[in-house]
Amino acid sequence: SYLKDLLSSYPFLFIFKASFDKANRTSLYSFRGPGLKKGIKILEEVKRKLNIPILSDVHCREQVKVVKDVLDVIQIPAFLCRQTDLVIEAAKIKKIVNIKKGQFLAPEDLKYIIEKIESTQNKSIFLTERGTCFGYHNLVVDFRSFLIMKKFSYPVIFDTTHSLQRPSAQKGVSGGDRDFAFPLSLGAVACGVDGLFMEVHPKPQMCLSDKYTSYPLNKLKVLLDKVLKIREALKDEKG
């Protein structure tokens, strides 16, 4: 509710994202979430009480039918972005499909994933950049990717906080550096991205997932103010 109230003063669409099952954790012992049955009920309650669009990810075809009446945006995780059957199953229900670009994938190769979705007559697609592997235990953001991805004429999103990860660098837990979230977010907006995807938390160090990269909730307004100024400057430049 805090985020809804905060975002109501900006000309931005707020979509709430949470995972019912973080099925791709490095370690068997890492927190995964409440599971499909309980998790989707929680998301349904959030949607009903706050009247906001909901996004979550699916990891197998069977989950799509379970979540289709609750989710407004179905996300294909980066590690699974080339799984044809999963992508097509998600696309068939005619909701927005958010494709997380795999850390291993060239931006121009999103073309083939887009073709899979469009084959179902679904043209509601988000394309999300979440960093590219740079050796072991590290990701970098190639800002050229935003311009390449925009050529597909679908909304391009920058997943700021996941792009800051150092995958599995903390003995089976992903590390990272949230200090880069502010400048990289502004740089992406200056490149013309259509949205930001961010994990935010009132006490990031208490997070059960991605505590090294989650953005402090009390700093979000300052970031959004800067984002708005950049967006307005870009509009002025276009005339």
Sine and cosine of phi, psi and omega as CSV:
sin_phi,cos_phi,sin_psi,cos_psi,sin_omega,cos_omega
0.00,0.00,-0.55,0.84,0.05,-1.00
-0.88,0.48,-0.71,0.70,-0.01,-1.00
-0.90,0.43,-0.65,0.76,0.02,-1.00
-0.87,0.48,-0.71,0.71,0.01,-1.00
-0.90,0.43,-0.68,0.73,-0.01,-1.00
-0.89,0.46,-0.74,0.67,-0.07,-1.00
-0.95,0.32,-0.30,0.95,-0.02,-1.00
-0.91,0.42,-0.32,0.95,0.00,-1.00
-1.00,-0.05,0.10,0.99,0.02,-1.00
-0.85,-0.52,0.43,-0.90,0.04,-1.00
-0.99,0.11,0.71,0.70,-0.05,-1.00
-0.89,-0.45,0.55,-0.84,0.14,-0.99
-0.99,0.12,0.80,-0.60,0.02,-1.00
-0.98,-0.18,0.85,-0.53,0.08,-1.00
-0.88,-0.48,0.81,-0.58,-0.01,-1.00
-1.00,0.06,0.75,-0.66,0.01,-1.00
-0.85,-0.53,0.72,-0.69,0.16,-0.99
-0.46,-0.89,0.47,-0.88,-0.01,-1.00
-0.98,-0.19,0.75,-0.67,0.11,-0.99
-0.98,0.18,-0.41,0.91,0.03,-1.00
-0.47,-0.88,0.91,-0.41,0.06,-1.00
-1.00,0.02,0.99,0.11,-0.17,-0.99
-0.98,0.22,-0.12,0.99,-0.09,-1.00
-0.93,-0.35,0.46,0.89,0.05,-1.00
-0.91,0.42,0.54,-0.84,-0.02,-1.00
-0.90,0.43,-0.75,0.66,-0.11,-0.99
-0.99,-0.15,0.58,-0.82,0.08,-1.00
-0.86,0.51,-0.45,0.89,-0.14,-0.99
-0.99,-0.11,0.02,1.00,0.02,-1.00
-0.97,0.22,0.48,-0.88,0.02,-1.00
-0.89,0.45,0.72,-0.69,-0.04,-1.00
-0.92,-0.38,-0.31,0.95,-0.03,-1.00
0.92,-0.40,-0.06,-1.00,-0.10,-0.99
-0.98,0.21,-0.20,0.98,-0.05,-1.00
1.00,-0.07,0.20,-0.98,-0.13,-0.99
-0.89,0.46,-0.79,0.62,-0.12,-0.99
-0.89,0.45,-0.77,0.63,-0.02,-1.00
-0.96,0.29,-0.64,0.77,-0.07,-1.00
-0.90,0.44,-0.66,0.75,-0.04,-1.00
-0.94,0.33,-0.48,0.88,0.08,-1.00
-0.92,0.38,-0.62,0.79,0.04,-1.00
-0.90,0.44,-0.71,0.70,0.01,-1.00
-0.90,0.44,-0.61,0.79,0.04,-1.00
-0.89,0.45,-0.63,0.78,0.01,-1.00
-0.93,0.38,-0.66,0.75,0.05,-1.00
-0.87,0.50,-0.70,0.72,-0.01,-1.00
-0.89,0.45,-0.68,0.73,-0.04,-1.00
-0.93,0.36,-0.71,0.71,-0.08,-1.00
-0.96,0.29,-0.61,0.79,-0.11,-0.99
-0.97,-0.23,-0.21,0.98,0.01,-1.00
0.82,0.58,0.80,0.60,0.01,-1.00
-0.79,-0.61,0.47,-0.88,0.06,-1.00
-0.93,0.37,0.54,-0.84,-0.09,-1.00
-0.86,-0.52,0.66,-0.75,0.07,-1.00
-0.82,-0.57,0.68,-0.73,0.16,-0.99
-0.47,-0.88,0.20,-0.98,-0.06,-1.00
-0.97,-0.26,0.46,-0.89,0.08,-1.00
-0.88,-0.48,0.52,-0.85,-0.08,-1.00
-0.88,-0.47,-0.14,0.99,0.06,-1.00
-0.45,-0.89,0.31,-0.95,-0.08,-1.00
-0.86,0.50,-0.61,0.80,-0.09,-1.00
-0.90,0.44,-0.45,0.89,-0.02,-1.00
-0.96,0.30,-0.41,0.91,-0.11,-0.99
-0.87,0.50,-0.71,0.70,-0.01,-1.00
-0.89,0.45,-0.55,0.83,-0.05,-1.00
-0.94,0.34,-0.59,0.80,-0.13,-0.99
-0.99,-0.11,-0.18,0.98,-0.22,-0.97
-0.88,0.48,-0.49,0.87,-0.04,-1.00
-1.00,0.06,-0.15,0.99,-0.02,-1.00
-0.96,-0.27,-0.69,0.72,-0.10,-0.99
-0.99,0.16,0.61,-0.79,0.13,-0.99
-1.00,-0.10,-0.44,0.90,0.06,-1.00
-0.74,-0.67,0.81,-0.59,0.05,-1.00
-0.98,-0.22,0.81,-0.58,-0.07,-1.00
-0.98,-0.21,0.71,-0.71,0.14,-0.99
-0.99,-0.15,0.90,-0.45,-0.03,-1.00
-0.86,0.50,0.46,-0.89,-0.05,-1.00
-0.83,0.56,-0.69,0.73,-0.03,-1.00
-0.91,0.42,-0.33,0.94,-0.08,-1.00
-0.93,-0.36,0.18,0.98,-0.16,-0.99
-0.91,0.41,-0.31,0.95,0.02,-1.00
-0.99,-0.17,0.10,1.00,-0.01,-1.00
-0.98,0.19,0.99,-0.13,-0.16,-0.99
-0.83,0.56,-0.75,0.67,-0.06,-1.00
-0.89,0.46,-0.64,0.77,0.01,-1.00
-0.92,0.40,-0.71,0.70,-0.01,-1.00
-0.87,0.49,-0.72,0.69,-0.03,-1.00
-0.93,0.38,-0.65,0.76,0.03,-1.00
-0.88,0.48,-0.67,0.74,0.03,-1.00
-0.91,0.41,-0.62,0.79,-0.04,-1.00
-0.94,0.35,-0.51,0.86,-0.10,-1.00
-0.89,0.46,-0.43,0.90,-0.07,-1.00
-0.99,0.10,0.00,1.00,0.15,-0.99
0.90,0.43,0.50,0.87,0.20,-0.98
-0.99,-0.14,0.15,-0.99,0.11,-0.99
-0.90,0.43,0.72,-0.69,0.08,-1.00
-0.95,-0.32,0.86,-0.50,0.05,-1.00
-0.99,-0.14,0.92,-0.39,0.02,-1.00
-1.00,-0.05,0.90,-0.43,0.15,-0.99
-0.99,0.17,0.87,-0.49,0.01,-1.00
-0.92,0.39,0.83,-0.56,0.00,-1.00
-0.84,0.55,0.56,-0.83,0.00,-1.00
-0.89,0.45,-0.20,0.98,-0.04,-1.00
-0.97,-0.26,0.00,1.00,-0.22,-0.98
-0.96,-0.26,0.73,-0.69,0.12,-0.99
-0.94,0.34,0.62,-0.79,-0.06,-1.00
-0.85,0.52,-0.59,0.81,0.00,-1.00
-0.93,0.38,-0.34,0.94,0.00,-1.00
-0.98,0.18,-0.05,1.00,0.17,-0.99
-0.88,0.47,-0.35,0.94,0.03,-1.00
-0.76,0.65,-0.68,0.74,-0.11,-0.99
-0.97,0.26,-0.51,0.86,0.08,-1.00
-0.95,0.30,-0.65,0.76,0.06,-1.00
-0.86,0.51,-0.66,0.75,0.02,-1.00
-0.87,0.50,-0.61,0.79,0.02,-1.00
-0.90,0.45,-0.70,0.72,0.00,-1.00
-0.92,0.39,-0.72,0.69,-0.03,-1.00
-0.90,0.43,-0.38,0.92,0.02,-1.00
-0.90,0.43,-0.31,0.95,0.04,-1.00
-1.00,-0.09,0.15,0.99,-0.06,-1.00
0.93,0.36,0.35,0.94,0.08,-1.00
-0.98,-0.18,0.86,-0.51,0.04,-1.00
-0.86,-0.51,0.47,0.88,0.10,-1.00
-0.98,-0.22,0.99,-0.12,-0.18,-0.98
-0.69,-0.72,0.70,-0.72,0.22,-0.97
-0.93,-0.36,0.59,-0.81,0.05,-1.00
-0.88,-0.47,0.86,-0.51,-0.12,-0.99
-0.88,-0.48,0.82,-0.57,0.10,-0.99
-1.00,0.06,0.78,-0.63,0.01,-1.00
-0.71,-0.71,0.50,0.87,0.06,-1.00
1.00,-0.10,0.34,-0.94,-0.03,-1.00
-0.79,-0.61,0.65,-0.76,0.00,-1.00
-0.84,0.55,0.71,-0.70,0.01,-1.00
-0.75,-0.66,0.99,0.11,-0.15,-0.99
0.95,0.31,-0.43,-0.90,0.01,-1.00
-1.00,-0.03,0.57,-0.82,0.13,-0.99
0.85,0.53,0.53,0.85,-0.01,-1.00
-0.42,-0.91,0.52,-0.85,0.09,-1.00
-0.78,-0.63,0.50,-0.87,0.14,-0.99
-0.76,-0.65,0.33,-0.94,0.06,-1.00
-0.94,-0.35,0.88,-0.48,0.07,-1.00
-1.00,-0.05,0.96,-0.28,-0.10,-0.99
-0.92,0.38,-0.24,0.97,0.12,-0.99
-0.91,0.42,-0.44,0.90,-0.03,-1.00
-0.86,0.52,-0.61,0.80,-0.03,-1.00
-0.87,0.49,-0.68,0.74,-0.02,-1.00
-0.94,0.34,-0.61,0.80,0.04,-1.00
-0.91,0.40,-0.71,0.71,-0.03,-1.00
-0.91,0.41,-0.55,0.84,-0.01,-1.00
-0.92,0.39,-0.35,0.93,0.02,-1.00
-0.91,0.41,-0.29,0.96,0.02,-1.00
-0.99,0.17,-0.12,0.99,0.07,-1.00
0.91,0.41,0.49,0.87,0.17,-0.99
-0.88,-0.47,0.42,-0.91,0.01,-1.00
-0.84,0.54,0.71,-0.70,0.01,-1.00
-0.95,-0.32,0.78,-0.63,-0.05,-1.00
-0.90,-0.44,0.59,-0.81,0.10,-1.00
-0.95,-0.32,0.90,-0.45,0.09,-1.00
-0.99,0.11,1.00,0.01,-0.12,-0.99
-0.87,0.49,-0.82,0.57,-0.20,-0.98
-0.95,0.31,-0.62,0.78,0.05,-1.00
-0.92,0.38,-0.46,0.89,0.02,-1.00
-0.94,0.35,-0.25,0.97,-0.02,-1.00
-1.00,-0.05,0.00,1.00,-0.04,-1.00
-0.91,0.41,0.46,-0.89,0.30,-0.96
-0.90,-0.43,1.00,-0.04,-0.20,-0.98
-0.83,0.56,0.80,-0.60,0.09,-1.00
0.85,0.53,0.37,0.93,-0.11,-0.99
-0.98,0.17,-0.22,0.98,-0.04,-1.00
-0.95,-0.33,0.87,0.50,0.04,-1.00
0.80,0.59,0.84,0.54,0.04,-1.00
1.00,-0.03,-0.01,1.00,0.05,-1.00
-0.83,-0.56,0.66,-0.75,-0.02,-1.00
-0.95,0.30,0.73,-0.68,0.11,-0.99
-0.99,-0.10,-0.41,-0.91,0.01,-1.00
0.48,-0.88,-0.04,-1.00,-0.05,-1.00
-0.60,-0.80,0.98,-0.20,-0.04,-1.00
-0.93,0.37,-0.23,0.97,-0.01,-1.00
-0.87,0.49,-0.38,0.93,-0.01,-1.00
-1.00,0.06,-0.11,0.99,-0.07,-1.00
-0.88,0.48,-0.69,0.73,-0.06,-1.00
-0.89,0.45,-0.84,0.55,-0.05,-1.00
-0.91,0.41,-0.61,0.79,-0.01,-1.00
-0.93,0.36,-0.60,0.80,0.05,-1.00
-0.88,0.48,-0.72,0.70,-0.02,-1.00
-0.92,0.40,-0.62,0.79,0.04,-1.00
-0.89,0.45,-0.65,0.76,0.02,-1.00
-0.91,0.42,-0.66,0.75,0.03,-1.00
-0.89,0.45,-0.65,0.76,0.04,-1.00
-0.89,0.45,-0.46,0.89,0.05,-1.00
-0.99,0.16,-0.09,1.00,0.10,-0.99
0.99,-0.13,0.30,0.95,0.04,-1.00
-0.88,0.47,0.40,-0.91,-0.06,-1.00
-1.00,-0.05,-0.22,0.97,-0.01,-1.00
-0.22,-0.98,0.30,-0.95,0.07,-1.00
-0.89,-0.46,0.67,-0.74,0.06,-1.00
-0.93,-0.37,0.88,-0.48,-0.08,-1.00
-0.64,-0.77,0.65,-0.76,0.20,-0.98
-1.00,0.02,0.85,-0.53,0.01,-1.00
-0.83,-0.56,0.46,-0.89,-0.08,-1.00
-0.40,-0.92,0.61,-0.79,0.04,-1.00
-0.91,0.42,-0.49,0.87,0.02,-1.00
-0.68,-0.73,0.99,0.14,-0.11,-0.99
-0.79,0.62,-0.60,0.80,-0.03,-1.00
-0.92,0.39,-0.21,0.98,0.03,-1.00
-1.00,-0.09,-0.05,1.00,-0.02,-1.00
-0.87,0.49,0.62,-0.78,0.09,-1.00
-0.99,0.10,-0.14,0.99,0.03,-1.00
-0.53,-0.85,0.70,-0.72,0.09,-1.00
0.84,0.55,0.68,0.73,-0.03,-1.00
-0.94,0.35,-0.33,0.94,-0.02,-1.00
-0.99,0.13,-0.28,0.96,-0.07,-1.00
-0.87,-0.50,-0.24,0.97,0.00,-1.00
-0.88,0.48,0.61,-0.80,-0.11,-0.99
-1.00,-0.05,0.68,-0.73,-0.01,-1.00
-0.89,0.45,0.76,-0.64,-0.04,-1.00
-0.87,0.50,-0.58,0.81,-0.06,-1.00
-0.97,0.26,-0.08,1.00,0.04,-1.00
-0.96,-0.28,-0.02,1.00,-0.12,-0.99
-0.93,0.38,-0.62,0.78,-0.04,-1.00
-0.88,0.48,-0.65,0.76,0.02,-1.00
-0.87,0.49,-0.68,0.73,0.02,-1.00
-0.90,0.43,-0.71,0.70,-0.03,-1.00
-0.89,0.45,-0.59,0.81,0.05,-1.00
-0.88,0.48,-0.68,0.74,0.02,-1.00
-0.92,0.39,-0.66,0.75,0.02,-1.00
-0.85,0.52,-0.71,0.71,-0.02,-1.00
-0.88,0.47,-0.65,0.76,0.01,-1.00
-0.90,0.44,-0.65,0.76,0.02,-1.00
-0.92,0.40,-0.68,0.73,0.02,-1.00
-0.87,0.49,-0.67,0.74,0.00,-1.00
-0.92,0.40,-0.61,0.79,0.04,-1.00
-0.90,0.43,-0.63,0.78,0.02,-1.00
-0.91,0.41,-0.63,0.78,0.04,-1.00
-0.90,0.43,-0.67,0.74,0.01,-1.00
-0.89,0.46,-0.61,0.79,-0.02,-1.00
-0.92,0.40,-0.60,0.80,0.00,-1.00
-0.97,0.26,-0.27,0.96,0.01,-1.00
0.98,0.19,0.00,0.00,0.00,0.00
